[in-house]
Every structure is written in C-alpha cells, then in structure tokens.
Amino acid sequence: MVTLLRISKDPAERKNEIIDAAERLFMEDGFDNTTVGDIVNEVGIAKGTFYYHFATKESIIVAIVERRLNKGQKKAETVLNDKELNAVEKMERVMKILFLKAPEDKKIFHYFDLDSNAKIHQKRDELFHKIFKDIILQIVEEGVQDELFKCEYYQEITEIIFIGIDRFMHINLKNFQNKGVFNEKIKAIEELLERVLGLDKGVLKILESI
C-alpha cells in the first residue's frame, strides 16, 4: 500500500494563495456571490486551512487592501531614497504611485462595497495614511530645505493636501473609467500642489510621468 504524503506549504505562501484566489473570484463574480467554499475550492484546500488564516470572508478584503498598499509603499520609498531625483520629481512619481491605479481601484471598491462598510473603509484610510503621509512629508521637507518649495506651515499643509487629495480621488472613483475625467482630476491635483508648494504653473508633470 502506497501512502501519499501531503506537502505542506509555508503559511505565508498559503495565505497569499488564498488572497490571490479570493481577489480573482471577487472581481469575476462579486463579493456577495463568492463563498468561502468557492475560495477553498479554487485554492484546493480545506476550510480549516482558510479559517486558520482568516476569521471571516470579510477579513480578506482588509488583507487585499493592505497588500496593495504595501506594494505601493515599497515603490514610494524607492523614489524617496533616490538621490538622483529632486523633490519636484519625487512628488510627481509618488503621486503617480498613489493615483495611477485609481480607475482599477474603482472596480475593487465596487466589488468590496467599501463605501457601505464603515469598518473596512476606516481600516483602509488608517493604513493609507500611516504608510504614505510620512513619505509625502519627507518629500515636502526636502523641497523646502532645497528651496524648491515655498511654504511656511509645510507640516500642516502636507496633512491637509494629503487627506484632501485622497478623499477627492475616492469621491470621484465612479467617474474614472472615463480617461478624460481622470486626466482632469490629475490636472487639478497638479495645480493645487503647485499653488500650495509655491511652484510655478506647469512645473508638476504628474500626467506625463504616468
């Protein structure tokens, strides 16, 4: 009699497989129409393995959002630490990282129904602000020190524009499948940043960097 040994995967690898499968099914069938059974069948695991990693189906949403934000963080930190870029160029590239995927995020937010789920929305905002606000602040500080940016209360201004732009983009997500509308919103952000940072009109080229 031949005994087949079950190969156990690294927990982190297994967790990522579950997240990948869940995100794929949510995008294809919608969050409400996807069951835990669908997810475990897609991955080829038992339900016990699923619940080892996730307490509920809803908790996967937070994991998906967190993973997306962590990827963005790594890219933004690479830009921040690039000695070949000045503060203007860093601002352009980080804005690209933050908002390039806005049309795609519209689809994610729709399927996950983030707007109607206050807890998930709050968690996303907390993660987003925790990860990116300090990166933006460091870029603004660098620009002020290098006399590229001209703003007196740059810490307060950074917080205001960071939260304001994030909210502005989120409110307008429903329109971002229209490329023209999306480009207009980015141009508005360019103008806002130029004004509050004391830059000449047309200096920021977020759309061109996209």
N, C-alpha and C positions, 0 to 999 in steps of 0.2 A: 504494500500500500504506500502510495506516494503522498507525502504531506506537503502542501503548498504553503510556503511561508509568506505572510503578508508583509509587504515592505512599508515601513513607517516613514513618513516624510518629516522633515524639520517643521516644527509648529509654525514658524514664521512663513515658510513656503506654503504650507497648507492654508494658512489664514489668507494669504494673498490670492491663492486659487479660488477660495470662496468669494472673496471680494470681486475678483475678475468675473466670475460666473454670475454673481448677483447683479453687478452693474450691466453686464451684457443682457441679461434677462429683463431687467428693469427698463432698459432702453427699447427692447424689442416688444415686450408685452405690457409694460406699465407696472408700476409698483404694486398696485392693488390686485392685479391679476397674476402676480407671481407669488407662489407659496414657498415655504421652507422646503417642502418636498421637491418642488421644481429645482431649487438651488442644489440640494444634495444629490439629486439625480444627475444634474449637469456636471457636477464635480466627480461623482462616483464615490460618495462617502456615506456613512451612516448619520442619522440625525443627531446622535450623541456627539459626534465629532463637530457638527455645526454648533451645537449648544455649548460645547467646550470653549469655543472662540467667541460666540455672540449670544447674548442673553435673549435677544429678540430679532426679528427681521428688521425692525426699525433701526437697531443699533448699527446695522451695516451701512446705513446712509451716512452716519457720522464718520465711519471708517473710510468710506469713499471720499467724502469731502476732505477729511484730514490728509489722506494720501495725496490728493490733488494739490492741496496747499503746501505740503512738504516738498513736493517736486518743484513747485514754484519758488519756494524758499531757497532751495539749493541753487537754482538759476540766478535768483536775485542776489544771493551772497557772492556768487562768482562775479557778477557785474560790479557789486560794491567794492570788491577787493582787487579789481583790475586797475593796475597803476597806469595803464596806457590811456584810460578814459578820464575826461574831466567830469565835473559834477553835472553839467548840462547833458552830456552824452549818457551818463549813468541814469539820470532821471528819465530820459527818453526810453532807454532799454528796460528799466524796471516797470515803467508804465505799460510798455508792450507786454511784459510778462504777466502783469496783473490783469490786463483787459483784452488781450488778443483773443482769448478763448470765450469772451462774453457771448457770442452767438451760440457756441456749443453749450455754455452754461445754462442758456435759456432752456434747452432741451432737458438738461439734467434737473434743473429746478422744477420744471413742469412735471416730470415723472415722479420726482420725490415729493412734490407738493410742499416744498419748503415754506412757502408763504403762509400756508394754513397750519403749519406745525411750528408753534412758537418755540418749543424747546430745541428743536433741531436748528431752526433759524438762529436762535440765540447762541447755540454752540458754534455754528459756522462763523458768526460775527466775532465771537471771542477768539477763535483760532486765527482768523484772518487778521484781526487787529494785533494780536500777540506776535504773530510771525512777521508782519510787514511794516507796522508803524515805525519800529525802531530802525529798520533799514532805510525807510524814506527820510527819517530824521537825520541819520548819519550822512546821507547824501546832501541834504539841505545845509547841515553844519559845514560840510566840506566846501560847498558852494559859497557860503558866507565867508569862511576863512580865506578862500582864494579870490574873494571879491568878484565872483561871478553872479551871485545872488545878492540882492539888496533888500533885506527885510529885518526889522528890528526885533520883533517878537517871533522869531522863527520857530521856537518850540511850540507855541500856541497855534501859530499859523499852520504848522505841519499837521497837528492834530485835527484842526478844523477842515483843512482841504482833504486830508486822508479819509476821514469819516464821511465828509460831504460827497466826495467823488465816488466812493464805494456805494453809498446809498443812491446817488444819482444814476449810476450804471445799473444797479439792481432794479430800480423802479422802471427803467426803460428796457429791461431784458426782452419783454414781449415783442418789441419792435426790431430786434437786432438781426432777424433773418433778412431784413432789407439792408443791403450793403450801404446804400446811400444814407439811410438814417444812422447806421452805425458810425459811418465816417463823420457825419455831422456832430455826433456826440463826442467823438475823439477830438475833433477840431475845437469844440467848446472847451474841453479839458485843457488843450494846449493853450488857448487864450487865457483861461483862468490862471493856470500856473505861471504863464509869462507875466501877468499883471501882479500877482501876489509875491512873486520872487524878484520883481524888478527887472525883468528881461525885456529886450526889445521885441516888438511884434514880429513873429515869424521865425524866431530863433529856435524854438522847440519843433522837432520834426517827428512826432510820435508815429504818425501815419506812414511816413517814409521809412522809419525803422521797422514798421510792421511789414 
